[in-house]
Amino acid sequence: MTAAVILMVLIALAGIVLLNVKPPFQNAAREHFLQRLAKFLDGTLEPILDEGYENCYRIKFNFNDEECVYEDFEKKGFKDKIYSGCLKVKTPSKLTLAFTERKHSLKIRSDIFIASDVSTQVGEERVWLKIPAYLKDLDVTANDAAAANELLEDKKVAGILKQVQNIDDRGCAFLPLGIMDGTVTLEFHTQGSFKPNLTALHNDIASIEDYLDGMIVIARKLKQLLK
C-alpha cells in the first residue's frame, strides 16, 4: 500500500514538472533562446521589420571573419504556428544554386540546361550543369553552370552537402542548404527527423558552430571561384 502511495506521489510530481516546462517555441522560451543565441554569437538581435514578417527576428554577427545572419521565423499554419530558422553566410559571389525535390516525369530529359548560361559571345562554348551522383535524387539549378560545377566537384563541399541531405515522410529527398545571389543559406526545421533541427538547436546552442564551419568552407570556395 505504501509503495502504491509513493508511486502516485511520484507520478503527480512528474505531472507538475511537465506542466511547468515551457514548450521551446512558446513566446517566453523563444525570446530566451534568441537572447542566449545572440550572446553566444556575440551578435545583435533585432526584429525583422519587412512587410509580411510578423514576430520574426534576426541576429547579425561575424564568425571566423565572415559576415553571417541567423533569422528566426514564425508563420501561421492551418492549426498552429510554424517556426523555422535560417542561417546565412554572405559572400561577394553572384552564384545562385538551388536544390529542389526531383519532379518525376515520363518525359525523357537530358542534363539540366540553364538559359542564362548560354554564351552571348560568338565562338564561346556552351557550359552545361553536371549533376554529381550524390545529388541524383534532387533537381539542381544554377545561374552559372561553370561555377556550380567546380563547387559541386569539390570534395569538402560534397561532404558537407551529404551531411545535411534529408528524406521526408513521402520518401522524397530534400536539401535544406542552398546559395542565393552568393549567400550560403541553411534552413532549420522543427520536425524531429530532419537535420538541421531547430528544436535541437534550442537545446544545444553551441551546435550552430558545426553548421557555420561547414557553410564557411562553401563560402570561401565561392570566393576562390571569383579569382
Backbone as a chain_set.jsonl record, in Angstrom:
{"seq": "MTAAVILMVLIALAGIVLLNVKPPFQNAAREHFLQRLAKFLDGTLEPILDEGYENCYRIKFNFNDEECVYEDFEKKGFKDKIYSGCLKVKTPSKLTLAFTERKHSLKIRSDIFIASDVSTQVGEERVWLKIPAYLKDLDVTANDAAAANELLEDKKVAGILKQVQNIDDRGCAFLPLGIMDGTVTLEFHTQGSFKPNLTALHNDIASIEDYLDGMIVIARKLKQLLK", "coords": {"N": [[0.832, -1.203, 0.0], [1.908, 1.202, 0.852], [3.905, 1.5, -1.053], [2.36, 1.904, -3.329], [1.21, 4.358, -2.77], [3.47, 6.002, -2.721], [4.252, 5.745, -5.386], [2.103, 7.015, -6.662], [2.434, 9.61, -5.736], [4.904, 10.26, -6.898], [4.202, 10.189, -9.62], [2.387, 12.297, -9.68], [4.089, 14.43, -9.052], [5.786, 14.347, -11.27], [3.968, 15.079, -13.23], [3.46, 17.726, -12.484], [5.954, 18.881, -12.957], [6.164, 18.576, -15.762], [4.083, 20.204, -16.593], [5.093, 22.652, -15.991], [7.205, 22.994, -17.646], [8.281, 24.898, -20.293], [7.147, 24.952, -23.648], [9.429, 24.776, -26.432], [8.935, 26.737, -28.364], [7.227, 28.548, -27.341], [6.363, 31.94, -26.601], [7.927, 33.235, -24.468], [9.961, 31.316, -24.015], [11.074, 31.149, -26.565], [11.991, 33.766, -26.935], [13.921, 33.864, -24.933], [15.69, 31.926, -25.902], [16.599, 33.192, -28.286], [17.9, 35.422, -27.225], [19.93, 34.18, -25.773], [21.263, 32.913, -27.872], [22.107, 35.113, -29.394], [23.881, 36.253, -27.596], [25.756, 34.184, -27.372], [26.786, 34.134, -29.965], [27.858, 36.587, -30.048], [26.424, 38.663, -31.213], [24.009, 40.945, -32.766], [20.707, 41.285, -31.875], [17.631, 41.758, -33.506], [14.348, 42.861, -34.556], [12.705, 41.637, -37.539], [11.627, 43.827, -39.802], [10.48, 43.895, -42.267], [7.771, 43.856, -44.626], [5.162, 41.552, -44.023], [6.496, 39.928, -42.272], [5.84, 39.096, -39.363], [6.497, 39.063, -35.913], [9.09, 38.022, -36.24], [12.642, 37.512, -36.225], [16.134, 38.592, -36.399], [19.612, 37.825, -36.124], [22.568, 39.469, -36.346], [25.951, 38.829, -37.006], [29.524, 38.143, -36.788], [31.586, 35.495, -37.846], [34.471, 33.74, -37.635], [35.655, 35.754, -39.206], [33.786, 36.115, -41.189], [30.803, 37.487, -42.613], [27.724, 37.024, -41.152], [24.3, 35.856, -40.652], [21.558, 35.019, -38.599], [18.246, 34.012, -38.925], [15.012, 33.984, -37.523], [11.884, 32.598, -37.812], [8.321, 33.019, -37.615], [5.335, 31.625, -38.632], [1.927, 31.474, -39.71], [0.127, 28.517, -39.492], [-2.223, 25.941, -40.601], [-3.449, 25.019, -38.277], [-1.722, 25.422, -36.012], [0.994, 27.667, -35.117], [3.895, 27.924, -37.162], [7.316, 27.317, -36.94], [10.604, 28.256, -37.931], [14.093, 28.365, -38.816], [16.855, 30.187, -40.26], [20.094, 30.106, -41.354], [22.71, 32.165, -42.482], [25.498, 32.862, -44.596], [27.338, 35.376, -45.935], [28.694, 36.239, -49.153], [30.753, 37.813, -51.723], [30.116, 36.684, -54.13], [27.997, 36.005, -57.006], [26.6, 33.779, -57.459], [23.791, 31.64, -57.781], [22.379, 28.8, -56.505], [20.306, 26.105, -56.42], [18.614, 23.443, -54.757], [16.122, 21.238, -55.27], [13.077, 19.313, -54.818], [12.968, 16.399, -56.753], [11.273, 16.239, -59.795], [9.142, 13.805, -60.877], [8.781, 12.391, -64.012], [7.393, 11.225, -67.101], [8.602, 12.027, -69.319], [11.461, 12.069, -71.45], [14.482, 13.389, -70.361], [17.335, 15.463, -70.649], [20.57, 16.513, -69.369], [20.241, 19.167, -66.964], [19.573, 22.347, -68.217], [20.598, 25.625, -68.212], [19.239, 28.57, -69.112], [20.42, 31.091, -68.814], [23.062, 30.506, -68.938], [23.912, 30.389, -71.518], [26.235, 31.4, -73.801], [26.73, 34.708, -74.879], [28.58, 35.64, -76.541], [30.101, 35.255, -79.627], [31.497, 32.203, -80.63], [32.151, 31.259, -78.101], [32.049, 28.408, -75.918], [29.208, 26.534, -74.977], [28.211, 25.983, -71.625], [27.365, 23.276, -69.595], [25.352, 22.182, -66.854], [26.544, 19.905, -64.574], [25.391, 17.15, -62.86], [26.307, 15.76, -59.864], [26.701, 12.329, -58.71], [25.9, 12.034, -56.042], [23.851, 13.774, -55.768], [21.749, 12.854, -57.205], [19.074, 12.376, -56.652], [17.814, 14.779, -56.579], [16.588, 17.854, -58.033], [18.669, 20.135, -59.599], [19.54, 23.477, -59.966], [21.113, 26.344, -61.437], [22.554, 29.627, -61.855], [24.956, 29.952, -62.997], [26.64, 27.78, -64.591], [29.3, 26.881, -64.903], [30.668, 27.778, -62.578], [29.082, 26.497, -60.65], [29.522, 23.787, -61.266], [32.254, 23.499, -60.625], [32.182, 24.028, -57.914], [30.493, 21.968, -56.884], [31.995, 19.745, -57.446], [34.027, 19.825, -55.656], [35.576, 18.128, -53.02], [35.333, 18.611, -50.239], [33.126, 20.298, -50.12], [31.197, 18.588, -51.202], [31.09, 16.657, -49.157], [29.971, 18.137, -47.075], [27.442, 18.789, -48.081], [26.32, 16.25, -48.278], [26.025, 15.623, -45.596], [23.807, 17.053, -44.728], [21.645, 16.179, -46.165], [18.273, 15.081, -46.52], [15.412, 12.896, -46.046], [12.029, 13.045, -46.67], [8.671, 12.44, -45.257], [7.367, 11.274, -47.364], [9.233, 9.905, -48.68], [10.843, 11.356, -50.315], [13.751, 13.068, -51.398], [15.395, 15.894, -49.931], [17.206, 18.969, -49.653], [18.287, 21.181, -47.304], [20.034, 23.232, -47.74], [21.385, 25.906, -49.646], [22.306, 28.326, -52.202], [21.94, 31.728, -52.596], [22.23, 34.294, -54.674], [24.952, 34.498, -54.024], [24.901, 34.219, -51.258], [25.242, 31.848, -48.795], [22.897, 29.605, -47.588], [21.15, 27.982, -44.906], [18.54, 26.039, -43.811], [16.592, 25.54, -40.853], [14.483, 23.145, -39.53], [11.523, 22.151, -37.636], [10.715, 19.512, -37.455], [11.42, 16.414, -35.971], [13.007, 14.417, -37.205], [14.469, 15.628, -39.17], [17.44, 17.234, -40.383], [19.405, 20.192, -40.458], [18.051, 20.61, -37.138], [15.632, 22.59, -35.57], [14.577, 22.442, -32.971], [16.544, 20.914, -31.723], [18.624, 22.741, -31.872], [17.702, 24.693, -30.113], [18.08, 23.297, -27.763], [20.781, 22.879, -27.721], [22.745, 25.215, -28.174], [25.411, 25.684, -28.894], [25.886, 23.95, -30.98], [25.463, 25.246, -33.335], [27.825, 26.199, -34.286], [29.084, 24.086, -35.583], [27.585, 23.854, -37.941], [28.076, 26.36, -39.035], [30.824, 26.193, -39.513], [30.914, 24.364, -41.667], [29.419, 25.766, -43.604], [31.026, 27.97, -44.021], [33.212, 26.842, -45.261], [32.098, 26.353, -47.779], [31.469, 28.987, -48.472], [33.998, 30.186, -48.666], [35.073, 28.755, -50.735], [33.469, 29.72, -52.775], [34.444, 32.316, -52.897], [37.012, 31.811, -53.807], [36.454, 31.043, -56.395], [35.965, 33.408, -57.613], [38.353, 34.503, -58.223]], "CA": [[0.0, 0.0, 0.0], [2.831, 2.332, 0.942], [4.566, 1.622, -2.356], [1.391, 2.472, -4.271], [1.079, 5.789, -2.441], [4.707, 6.647, -3.182], [4.196, 5.788, -6.845], [1.133, 8.037, -7.048], [3.062, 10.908, -5.441], [5.924, 10.486, -7.926], [3.502, 10.498, -10.871], [1.844, 13.647, -9.532], [5.217, 15.367, -9.14], [6.223, 14.368, -12.669], [2.984, 15.858, -13.96], [3.679, 19.145, -12.178], [7.168, 19.298, -13.672], [5.857, 18.677, -17.192], [3.204, 21.365, -16.804], [5.87, 23.876, -15.814], [8.217, 23.08, -18.705], [7.755, 25.71, -21.392], [7.456, 24.47, -24.987], [10.556, 25.549, -26.96], [8.548, 27.83, -29.245], [6.372, 29.483, -26.64], [6.978, 33.261, -26.732], [8.971, 33.492, -23.484], [11.069, 30.39, -24.26], [11.703, 31.532, -27.83], [12.722, 35.014, -26.69], [15.102, 33.499, -24.139], [16.604, 31.245, -26.823], [17.211, 34.165, -29.183], [18.818, 36.232, -26.436], [21.097, 33.338, -25.487], [21.976, 32.693, -29.123], [22.771, 36.373, -29.743], [25.026, 36.401, -26.689], [26.744, 33.163, -27.736], [27.389, 34.52, -31.24], [28.329, 37.966, -29.897], [25.745, 39.355, -32.305], [22.968, 41.926, -32.485], [19.355, 40.77, -32.086], [16.702, 42.809, -33.92], [13.17, 42.34, -35.265], [12.644, 41.795, -38.993], [10.54, 44.781, -39.987], [9.969, 43.828, -43.633], [6.346, 43.546, -44.718], [4.832, 40.124, -44.043], [7.301, 39.197, -41.29], [5.382, 39.446, -38.027], [7.116, 38.279, -34.845], [10.275, 37.359, -36.782], [13.832, 38.191, -35.718], [17.42, 38.227, -36.98], [20.829, 38.093, -35.35], [23.707, 39.755, -37.209], [27.191, 38.543, -36.286], [30.67, 37.696, -37.569], [32.118, 34.205, -37.393], [35.724, 33.489, -38.369], [35.846, 36.875, -40.139], [32.769, 36.09, -42.234], [29.56, 38.163, -42.254], [26.687, 36.0, -41.012], [22.996, 36.244, -40.124], [20.594, 33.971, -38.26], [16.881, 34.55, -38.95], [14.063, 33.11, -36.84], [10.585, 32.935, -38.399], [7.048, 32.491, -37.128], [4.309, 31.72, -39.672], [0.645, 30.879, -39.338], [-0.244, 27.291, -40.181], [-3.653, 25.663, -40.606], [-3.904, 24.906, -36.896], [-0.765, 26.051, -35.102], [2.05, 28.467, -35.723], [5.028, 27.14, -37.66], [8.573, 28.013, -36.67], [11.765, 27.801, -38.69], [15.261, 29.232, -38.719], [17.692, 30.204, -41.457], [21.446, 30.578, -41.111], [23.24, 32.692, -43.731], [26.865, 33.369, -44.667], [27.36, 36.214, -47.132], [29.927, 36.342, -49.938], [30.588, 38.717, -52.865], [29.74, 35.927, -55.322], [26.636, 36.206, -57.521], [26.066, 32.456, -57.792], [22.567, 31.109, -57.196], [22.382, 27.345, -56.676], [19.137, 25.607, -55.695], [18.358, 22.008, -54.736], [14.689, 21.072, -55.036], [12.542, 17.955, -54.979], [13.003, 15.968, -58.143], [9.949, 16.03, -60.4], [9.087, 12.545, -61.623], [8.082, 12.615, -65.263], [7.568, 10.199, -68.122], [9.349, 12.615, -70.422], [12.904, 11.847, -71.453], [15.124, 14.681, -70.194], [18.794, 15.433, -70.619], [21.108, 17.317, -68.267], [19.557, 20.448, -66.774], [20.16, 23.403, -69.018], [20.271, 26.931, -67.683], [19.204, 29.512, -70.228], [21.319, 32.208, -68.583], [24.44, 30.082, -69.154], [24.235, 30.426, -72.934], [27.147, 32.497, -74.066], [26.263, 35.706, -75.845], [29.717, 35.977, -77.381], [30.294, 34.299, -80.719], [32.672, 31.363, -80.504], [32.282, 30.671, -76.778], [31.419, 27.098, -75.773], [28.123, 26.462, -74.0], [28.541, 25.223, -70.429], [26.218, 22.538, -69.068], [25.407, 21.86, -65.436], [26.774, 18.483, -64.337], [24.82, 16.753, -61.57], [27.069, 14.652, -59.263], [25.907, 11.156, -58.332], [25.336, 12.155, -54.699], [22.671, 14.647, -55.851], [20.91, 12.29, -58.27], [17.659, 12.362, -56.264], [17.356, 16.158, -56.489], [16.74, 18.734, -59.181], [19.672, 21.145, -59.287], [19.551, 24.582, -60.926], [22.103, 27.378, -61.122], [22.639, 30.705, -62.836], [26.309, 29.93, -63.545], [26.945, 26.345, -64.61], [30.731, 26.641, -64.732], [30.986, 27.95, -61.158], [28.371, 25.456, -59.913], [30.212, 22.521, -61.499], [33.503, 23.481, -59.859], [31.819, 23.972, -56.498], [29.923, 20.661, -56.547], [33.036, 18.732, -57.598], [34.952, 19.943, -54.531], [35.316, 17.019, -52.089], [34.882, 19.125, -48.943], [31.758, 20.787, -50.328], [30.359, 17.398, -51.365], [30.91, 16.05, -47.846], [29.063, 18.983, -46.289], [26.096, 18.635, -48.635], [25.84, 14.917, -47.92], [25.69, 15.592, -44.167], [22.511, 17.685, -44.445], [20.582, 15.636, -47.01], [17.164, 14.509, -45.755], [14.318, 12.203, -46.728], [10.793, 13.408, -45.982], [7.739, 11.349, -44.956], [6.937, 10.643, -48.616], [10.376, 9.222, -49.263], [11.491, 12.255, -51.28], [14.964, 13.715, -50.9], [15.479, 17.348, -49.987], [18.448, 19.523, -49.12], [17.949, 22.489, -46.761], [21.129, 24.169, -47.986], [21.411, 26.454, -50.999], [23.039, 29.585, -52.368], [21.101, 32.726, -53.238], [22.993, 35.504, -55.007], [26.221, 34.477, -53.299], [24.717, 33.98, -49.825], [25.026, 30.436, -48.455], [21.785, 29.546, -46.636], [20.834, 26.681, -44.334], [17.266, 26.133, -43.109], [16.361, 24.684, -39.696], [13.078, 22.756, -39.412], [11.173, 21.642, -36.31], [10.482, 18.069, -37.471], [12.496, 15.763, -35.24], [13.869, 13.559, -38.007], [15.192, 16.411, -40.165], [18.654, 17.914, -39.954], [19.496, 20.561, -39.051], [16.773, 20.621, -36.434], [15.5, 23.803, -34.767], [14.403, 22.055, -31.572], [17.866, 20.512, -31.236], [19.41, 23.965, -31.699], [17.243, 25.293, -28.856], [18.629, 22.524, -26.644], [22.249, 22.885, -27.793], [23.082, 26.403, -28.964], [26.78, 25.593, -29.399], [25.922, 23.134, -32.201], [25.401, 26.11, -34.515], [29.187, 26.383, -34.793], [29.39, 22.999, -36.524], [26.973, 24.211, -39.22], [28.798, 27.528, -39.546], [32.119, 25.731, -40.043], [30.677, 23.796, -42.993], [28.963, 26.805, -44.522], [32.162, 28.839, -44.339], [34.003, 26.125, -46.277], [31.438, 26.633, -49.056], [31.596, 30.426, -48.736], [35.374, 30.501, -49.082], [35.231, 28.19, -52.078], [32.84, 30.69, -53.679], [35.371, 33.439, -53.049], [38.113, 31.346, -54.665], [35.981, 30.983, -57.778], [35.93, 34.769, -58.158], [39.72, 34.912, -58.596]], "C": [[0.864, 1.249, 0.0], [3.51, 2.578, -0.399], [3.637, 2.257, -3.381], [1.215, 3.967, -4.047], [2.288, 6.562, -2.95], [4.707, 6.802, -4.696], [3.257, 6.888, -7.325], [1.7, 9.44, -6.828], [4.09, 11.257, -6.508], [5.298, 10.86, -9.258], [2.945, 11.914, -10.828], [2.941, 14.688, -9.67], [5.718, 15.492, -10.576], [5.269, 15.2, -13.514], [3.148, 17.337, -13.742], [4.889, 19.68, -12.92], [6.879, 19.516, -15.142], [5.003, 19.894, -17.495], [3.976, 22.665, -16.717], [7.0, 24.021, -16.824], [7.623, 23.827, -19.889], [8.111, 25.083, -22.734], [8.529, 25.349, -25.618], [10.158, 26.731, -27.82], [7.492, 28.743, -28.623], [7.115, 30.819, -26.576], [8.144, 33.489, -25.775], [10.189, 32.605, -23.718], [11.81, 30.756, -25.541], [12.537, 32.8, -27.664], [14.004, 34.741, -25.912], [16.149, 32.82, -25.017], [17.334, 32.243, -27.707], [18.205, 35.057, -28.452], [20.09, 35.458, -26.117], [21.938, 33.137, -26.741], [22.741, 33.954, -29.538], [24.007, 36.584, -28.875], [26.135, 35.425, -27.056], [27.513, 33.565, -28.995], [28.016, 35.92, -31.199], [27.733, 38.835, -31.014], [24.699, 40.337, -31.811], [21.608, 41.358, -32.856], [18.421, 41.927, -32.427], [15.5, 42.183, -34.601], [13.318, 42.529, -36.765], [11.412, 42.638, -39.291], [9.97, 44.783, -41.399], [8.508, 43.415, -43.629], [6.12, 42.031, -44.797], [5.611, 39.295, -43.043], [6.928, 39.641, -39.881], [5.983, 38.489, -37.004], [8.28, 37.424, -35.363], [11.511, 38.19, -36.403], [15.077, 37.753, -36.481], [18.534, 38.584, -36.008], [21.966, 38.296, -36.35], [24.986, 39.541, -36.405], [28.303, 38.194, -37.269], [31.192, 36.399, -36.971], [33.319, 33.881, -38.26], [35.908, 34.482, -39.516], [34.87, 36.854, -41.32], [31.483, 36.747, -41.717], [28.414, 37.15, -42.278], [25.395, 36.578, -40.439], [22.232, 34.973, -39.744], [19.218, 34.621, -38.222], [15.927, 33.52, -38.356], [12.647, 33.535, -37.225], [9.425, 32.285, -37.66], [6.006, 32.707, -38.224], [3.042, 31.037, -39.19], [0.383, 29.641, -40.171], [-1.739, 27.102, -40.152], [-4.216, 25.616, -39.187], [-3.012, 25.688, -35.939], [0.231, 26.908, -35.859], [3.229, 27.569, -36.09], [6.296, 27.959, -37.471], [9.701, 27.409, -37.508], [12.897, 28.795, -38.488], [16.064, 29.162, -40.001], [19.028, 30.85, -41.123], [22.058, 30.997, -42.443], [24.687, 33.148, -43.57], [26.999, 34.103, -45.993], [28.719, 36.19, -47.811], [29.692, 37.322, -51.085], [30.213, 38.01, -54.164], [28.309, 36.264, -55.752], [25.97, 34.878, -57.869], [24.753, 32.187, -57.057], [22.501, 29.621, -57.538], [21.273, 26.767, -55.802], [19.001, 24.096, -55.851], [16.892, 21.805, -54.373], [14.274, 19.616, -55.26], [12.499, 17.58, -56.449], [11.597, 15.677, -58.642], [9.977, 14.762, -61.23], [8.235, 12.751, -62.875], [8.347, 11.458, -66.219], [8.373, 10.717, -69.303], [10.832, 12.284, -70.286], [13.577, 13.208, -71.361], [16.636, 14.511, -70.126], [19.271, 16.237, -69.42], [20.384, 18.648, -68.181], [20.308, 21.531, -67.529], [19.694, 24.744, -68.494], [20.355, 27.947, -68.802], [20.21, 30.631, -70.05], [22.78, 31.833, -68.794], [24.828, 30.087, -70.627], [25.121, 31.621, -73.207], [26.568, 33.433, -75.123], [27.383, 36.124, -76.775], [29.946, 34.87, -78.413], [31.578, 33.511, -80.485], [32.849, 30.741, -79.136], [31.514, 29.355, -76.699], [30.337, 27.136, -74.699], [28.535, 25.562, -72.844], [27.271, 24.569, -69.881], [26.43, 22.238, -67.598], [25.519, 20.35, -65.27], [26.285, 18.123, -62.936], [25.618, 15.57, -61.003], [26.146, 13.519, -58.819], [25.237, 11.33, -56.967], [24.125, 13.09, -54.654], [21.644, 14.118, -56.855], [19.42, 12.312, -57.936], [17.063, 13.764, -56.142], [17.428, 16.839, -57.847], [17.681, 19.856, -58.771], [19.639, 22.216, -60.368], [20.545, 25.633, -60.477], [22.08, 28.452, -62.194], [24.028, 30.807, -63.456], [26.789, 28.477, -63.484], [28.414, 26.058, -64.35], [31.129, 26.732, -63.259], [30.334, 26.849, -60.323], [29.073, 24.112, -60.061], [31.475, 22.415, -60.639], [33.216, 23.364, -58.359], [31.374, 22.564, -56.098], [30.935, 19.528, -56.67], [34.04, 18.753, -56.451], [34.602, 18.893, -53.462], [34.806, 17.504, -50.738], [33.441, 19.61, -49.038], [30.806, 19.604, -50.447], [30.075, 16.742, -50.015], [29.921, 16.822, -46.986], [27.628, 18.819, -46.776], [25.499, 17.275, -48.267], [25.376, 14.864, -46.466], [24.298, 16.148, -43.88], [21.404, 17.24, -45.409], [19.535, 14.934, -46.145], [16.221, 13.732, -46.671], [13.043, 12.532, -45.972], [9.87, 12.198, -45.801], [7.249, 10.622, -46.201], [8.05, 9.856, -49.279], [11.12, 10.051, -50.288], [12.686, 12.955, -50.638], [14.806, 15.23, -50.923], [16.733, 17.804, -49.252], [18.16, 20.936, -48.615], [19.027, 23.544, -46.948], [21.075, 24.647, -49.429], [22.228, 27.73, -51.035], [22.141, 30.538, -53.143], [21.908, 34.007, -53.427], [24.258, 35.611, -54.154], [26.115, 34.251, -51.803], [24.398, 32.506, -49.581], [23.957, 30.372, -47.362], [21.542, 28.108, -46.175], [19.577, 26.824, -43.496], [17.179, 25.11, -41.978], [14.865, 24.417, -39.585], [12.81, 22.189, -38.025], [10.928, 20.139, -36.284], [11.693, 17.335, -36.891], [13.468, 14.979, -36.089], [14.722, 14.332, -39.009], [16.438, 17.06, -39.553], [18.996, 19.038, -40.962], [18.116, 20.754, -38.44], [16.7, 21.814, -35.484], [15.336, 23.482, -33.283], [15.741, 21.645, -30.961], [18.752, 21.729, -31.006], [19.001, 24.694, -30.421], [17.898, 24.615, -27.658], [20.156, 22.556, -26.602], [22.695, 24.019, -28.713], [24.464, 26.281, -29.596], [26.879, 24.801, -30.693], [25.871, 23.982, -33.464], [26.789, 26.311, -35.119], [29.568, 25.304, -35.807], [28.82, 23.321, -37.908], [27.682, 25.4, -39.849], [30.137, 27.116, -40.156], [31.953, 25.18, -41.458], [30.275, 24.842, -44.005], [30.106, 27.729, -44.938], [33.107, 28.162, -45.325], [33.419, 26.408, -47.663], [31.614, 28.095, -49.44], [32.989, 30.771, -49.252], [35.708, 29.884, -50.437], [34.609, 29.13, -53.112], [33.76, 31.876, -53.929], [36.54, 33.058, -53.955], [37.718, 31.361, -56.136], [35.926, 32.363, -58.43], [37.296, 35.212, -58.66], [40.08, 34.441, -59.993]], "O": [[0.612, 2.21, -0.726], [3.669, 3.722, -0.826], [4.074, 3.057, -4.207], [1.087, 4.741, -4.995], [2.153, 7.637, -3.535], [5.103, 7.838, -5.229], [3.567, 7.608, -8.274], [1.474, 10.344, -7.632], [4.153, 12.395, -6.972], [5.797, 11.745, -9.954], [3.017, 12.646, -11.815], [2.751, 15.711, -10.327], [6.035, 16.586, -11.044], [5.697, 15.936, -14.403], [3.001, 18.13, -14.672], [4.864, 20.792, -13.448], [7.296, 20.523, -15.716], [5.174, 20.541, -18.528], [3.569, 23.672, -17.297], [7.678, 25.048, -16.858], [6.585, 23.435, -20.423], [9.267, 24.716, -22.947], [8.548, 26.555, -25.372], [10.957, 27.65, -27.998], [6.931, 29.606, -29.299], [8.344, 30.845, -26.506], [9.227, 33.889, -26.202], [11.323, 33.076, -23.633], [13.038, 30.68, -25.593], [13.648, 32.897, -28.186], [15.05, 35.321, -26.203], [17.343, 33.096, -24.898], [18.552, 32.158, -27.864], [19.245, 35.408, -29.008], [21.192, 36.004, -26.182], [23.167, 33.183, -26.69], [23.886, 33.871, -29.982], [25.046, 37.036, -29.355], [27.312, 35.784, -27.053], [28.724, 33.367, -29.088], [28.618, 36.376, -32.171], [28.427, 39.619, -31.661], [24.523, 40.537, -30.609], [21.374, 40.991, -34.008], [18.409, 42.948, -31.74], [15.606, 41.095, -35.166], [13.977, 43.466, -37.217], [10.284, 42.205, -39.057], [9.08, 45.575, -41.708], [8.061, 42.703, -42.73], [6.801, 41.328, -45.543], [5.416, 38.082, -42.965], [7.618, 40.463, -39.278], [5.982, 37.272, -37.194], [8.435, 36.264, -34.979], [11.433, 39.412, -36.277], [15.094, 36.702, -37.122], [18.419, 39.501, -35.195], [22.288, 37.387, -37.115], [25.102, 40.006, -35.271], [28.042, 37.974, -38.452], [31.233, 36.229, -35.752], [33.199, 33.761, -39.479], [36.265, 34.111, -40.634], [35.111, 37.506, -42.336], [31.117, 36.593, -40.552], [28.167, 36.501, -43.295], [25.394, 37.644, -39.824], [22.256, 33.981, -40.472], [19.029, 35.65, -37.574], [16.023, 32.329, -38.652], [12.25, 34.678, -36.999], [9.527, 31.167, -37.153], [5.812, 33.83, -38.691], [3.089, 30.129, -38.359], [0.41, 29.692, -41.4], [-2.466, 27.999, -39.726], [-5.313, 26.109, -38.925], [-3.489, 26.51, -35.157], [0.297, 26.874, -37.087], [3.515, 26.583, -35.41], [6.341, 29.144, -37.801], [9.735, 26.204, -37.755], [12.681, 29.923, -38.045], [15.967, 28.187, -40.748], [19.086, 31.992, -40.668], [21.944, 30.271, -43.431], [25.06, 33.737, -42.555], [26.797, 33.514, -47.055], [29.758, 36.131, -47.154], [28.541, 37.634, -51.392], [30.014, 38.663, -55.188], [27.512, 36.752, -54.95], [24.91, 34.85, -58.495], [24.625, 32.47, -55.866], [22.56, 29.235, -58.706], [21.298, 26.921, -54.581], [19.237, 23.543, -56.925], [16.472, 22.168, -53.274], [15.022, 18.812, -55.816], [12.044, 18.36, -57.286], [10.829, 14.963, -57.998], [10.751, 14.655, -62.181], [7.103, 13.229, -62.794], [9.386, 10.801, -66.154], [8.777, 9.95, -70.178], [11.382, 12.224, -69.187], [13.297, 14.093, -72.169], [17.137, 13.518, -69.599], [18.475, 16.601, -68.554], [19.962, 19.199, -69.198], [21.535, 21.608, -67.474], [18.491, 24.964, -68.349], [21.423, 28.161, -69.376], [20.801, 31.085, -71.029], [23.648, 32.705, -68.828], [25.983, 29.81, -70.95], [24.765, 32.748, -72.864], [25.996, 32.997, -76.122], [27.154, 36.893, -77.709], [29.975, 33.687, -78.074], [32.621, 34.087, -80.178], [33.617, 29.789, -78.996], [30.467, 29.198, -77.327], [30.539, 27.711, -73.63], [29.136, 24.508, -73.052], [26.24, 25.222, -69.724], [27.563, 22.062, -67.15], [24.679, 19.603, -65.771], [26.714, 18.719, -61.948], [25.611, 14.49, -61.593], [24.957, 13.731, -58.584], [24.131, 10.834, -56.753], [23.451, 13.189, -53.629], [20.77, 14.862, -57.3], [18.587, 12.27, -58.842], [15.941, 13.925, -55.661], [18.223, 16.456, -58.705], [17.507, 20.459, -57.712], [19.703, 21.901, -61.556], [20.794, 25.796, -59.282], [21.635, 28.208, -63.316], [24.262, 31.641, -64.331], [27.279, 28.013, -62.454], [28.743, 25.097, -63.654], [31.844, 25.868, -62.751], [30.951, 26.324, -59.397], [29.206, 23.374, -59.085], [31.732, 21.388, -60.013], [33.934, 22.676, -57.633], [31.831, 22.032, -55.086], [30.758, 18.469, -56.068], [34.816, 17.812, -56.285], [33.446, 18.793, -53.052], [33.93, 16.87, -50.149], [32.635, 19.362, -48.141], [29.725, 19.615, -49.856], [28.949, 16.319, -49.755], [29.127, 16.229, -46.256], [26.704, 18.72, -45.969], [24.306, 17.173, -47.98], [24.436, 14.139, -46.141], [23.672, 15.76, -42.894], [20.342, 17.861, -45.459], [19.871, 14.275, -45.161], [16.234, 13.89, -47.892], [12.973, 12.325, -44.761], [10.234, 11.074, -46.146], [6.772, 9.49, -46.117], [7.844, 9.218, -50.312], [11.935, 9.524, -51.046], [12.63, 13.378, -49.483], [14.167, 15.784, -51.818], [17.243, 17.125, -48.361], [17.821, 21.81, -49.413], [18.942, 24.631, -46.376], [20.755, 23.874, -50.331], [22.774, 28.161, -50.02], [21.642, 30.2, -54.216], [22.225, 34.708, -52.466], [24.586, 36.678, -53.634], [27.138, 34.105, -51.133], [23.41, 31.981, -50.095], [24.098, 31.016, -46.322], [21.703, 27.155, -46.937], [19.537, 27.636, -42.571], [17.627, 23.972, -42.115], [14.067, 25.354, -39.549], [13.737, 21.793, -37.318], [10.93, 19.538, -35.21], [12.835, 17.597, -37.268], [14.644, 14.876, -35.738], [15.61, 13.752, -39.635], [16.472, 17.386, -38.367], [18.886, 18.843, -42.172], [17.142, 21.026, -39.143], [17.609, 22.023, -34.681], [15.895, 24.175, -32.433], [16.036, 21.988, -29.816], [19.542, 21.755, -30.062], [19.85, 25.25, -29.724], [18.229, 25.265, -26.667], [20.755, 22.289, -25.56], [22.987, 23.799, -29.889], [24.665, 26.732, -30.724], [27.849, 24.954, -31.434], [26.197, 23.498, -34.548], [26.919, 26.562, -36.317], [30.287, 25.573, -36.77], [29.477, 23.093, -38.924], [27.868, 25.442, -41.065], [30.534, 27.637, -41.199], [32.749, 25.487, -42.345], [30.736, 24.814, -45.146], [30.146, 28.209, -46.071], [33.737, 28.837, -46.139], [34.161, 26.671, -48.61], [31.879, 28.408, -50.601], [33.129, 31.568, -50.179], [36.52, 30.42, -51.192], [35.159, 29.315, -54.197], [33.842, 32.38, -55.049], [37.003, 33.863, -54.763], [38.535, 31.653, -57.01], [35.849, 32.474, -59.654], [37.403, 36.17, -59.425], [41.188, 34.698, -60.465]]}, "num_chains": 1, "name": "protein.A"}
